[in-house]
Amino acid sequence: MTVPSTQKKRHVVSFENMSEELAAAFNEKYPKGFSDFFPELVKYTKPDGSTFEAVTVETDDEICLVKIKVKTDDPEALERWLERGDDEDVDEGSSAEGDNPLPDDNISQYGGDDDSQDA
C-alpha cells in the first residue's frame, strides 16, 4: 500500500548512508547516475549558513533528500588560472603551478590484457 505523499516521513540522508530500499529507488530514478540527477540537484542552506546539495528520492513510505557531495573548483586556483593569460610559456605536459607533469602520449608503455596474446 502506498502512503499519500502528504503523510510520508521526510528524511535527509547522505548518498553514502542510503538504505538498500532507498538506494534501489535512487538507481531506478537515476539509472545513468550523475548525468541524470545533475539537472535536479538543488542547493539547500542550513540554519548555520552552511550549504549542501541534494536530490529528492521517494519510496513507498518516505521522501528523502539525498545529499550529494559536489566538489567545486578552488576559487583561488581558478583566479590564478584566469590571471595567468595565454602569453605565459608553459611546458607541454605540465601545469603552470609546477605540479607533476601529465603522462606523455606514448600509451604503449602501459600494459594491456591483449599484450600477452601477441607473444
C-alpha positions in Angstrom: 0.0 0.0 0.0 1.4 3.4 -1.0 1.2 6.2 1.6 0.0 9.6 0.3 2.9 11.9 -0.1 1.5 14.3 2.5 1.7 11.6 5.2 5.1 10.2 4.2 8.1 10.5 6.5 10.7 13.0 5.4 14.4 12.5 5.9 17.8 13.9 4.9 20.4 11.2 4.2 23.8 11.3 2.6 24.4 9.3 -0.5 26.9 7.0 1.3 24.4 6.1 4.1 21.3 5.2 2.0 19.3 2.1 3.0 19.1 -0.7 0.4 15.5 0.3 -0.4 16.4 4.0 -0.9 19.5 3.0 -3.0 17.2 0.9 -5.2 14.8 3.8 -5.6 17.7 6.2 -6.3 19.1 3.8 -9.0 15.6 3.4 -10.5 15.1 7.2 -10.7 18.6 8.0 -11.9 19.8 4.9 -13.9 22.6 6.9 -15.6 23.9 8.3 -12.3 25.4 11.9 -12.3 24.2 12.9 -15.8 20.6 12.0 -14.7 20.5 13.7 -11.4 22.7 16.8 -12.0 19.8 18.9 -13.5 17.7 18.1 -10.4 20.5 18.9 -7.9 19.4 21.7 -5.5 21.5 23.7 -3.1 20.0 23.9 0.4 21.1 26.3 3.2 21.2 25.0 6.7 20.4 27.3 9.7 24.1 27.8 10.5 24.6 29.2 7.0 26.5 26.2 5.5 25.0 24.6 2.4 24.6 21.1 0.9 23.4 19.8 -2.5 20.7 17.1 -2.7 18.1 15.4 -4.9 14.7 14.2 -3.9 14.0 10.5 -3.9 10.7 9.0 -2.9 9.9 5.4 -1.8 6.6 3.9 -0.8 6.7 5.3 2.7 9.2 8.2 2.8 10.5 11.2 0.9 14.3 11.7 1.2 16.7 14.5 0.4 19.8 12.5 -0.7 22.8 14.7 0.0 25.4 14.5 -2.9 28.9 15.7 -2.3 29.8 18.1 -5.1 33.4 19.2 -5.4 33.7 22.7 -6.7 36.8 24.3 -8.0 39.1 26.1 -5.6 38.2 29.8 -6.1 41.9 30.9 -5.6 43.2 28.3 -8.1 40.6 29.4 -10.6 41.5 33.0 -10.1 45.2 32.2 -10.6 44.4 30.3 -13.8 42.3 33.2 -15.1 45.1 35.7 -14.4 47.8 33.6 -15.9 46.9 34.6 -19.5 47.7 32.9 -22.8 51.1 34.5 -23.4 52.9 32.7 -20.5 55.0 29.8 -21.6 54.0 26.5 -20.0 55.9 23.3 -20.8 53.7 20.9 -22.7 52.6 18.2 -20.4 52.9 20.1 -17.1 50.8 22.6 -15.3 51.6 26.3 -14.6 51.9 25.5 -10.9 54.8 23.1 -11.5 52.8 20.0 -10.4 53.7 16.6 -11.6 53.7 16.5 -15.4 51.0 14.7 -17.2 51.9 11.3 -18.8 53.1 11.5 -22.3 51.1 10.4 -25.3 53.0 7.1 -25.7 50.4 4.6 -24.5 52.5 1.6 -25.4 54.3 1.9 -22.1 51.1 0.9 -20.3 50.4 -2.9 -20.4 47.1 -4.3 -21.5 45.4 -7.6 -21.4 45.9 -8.3 -25.1 49.7 -7.8 -24.9 50.3 -11.3 -23.7 48.4 -12.8 -26.7 50.7 -11.1 -29.2 53.8 -13.0 -27.9 
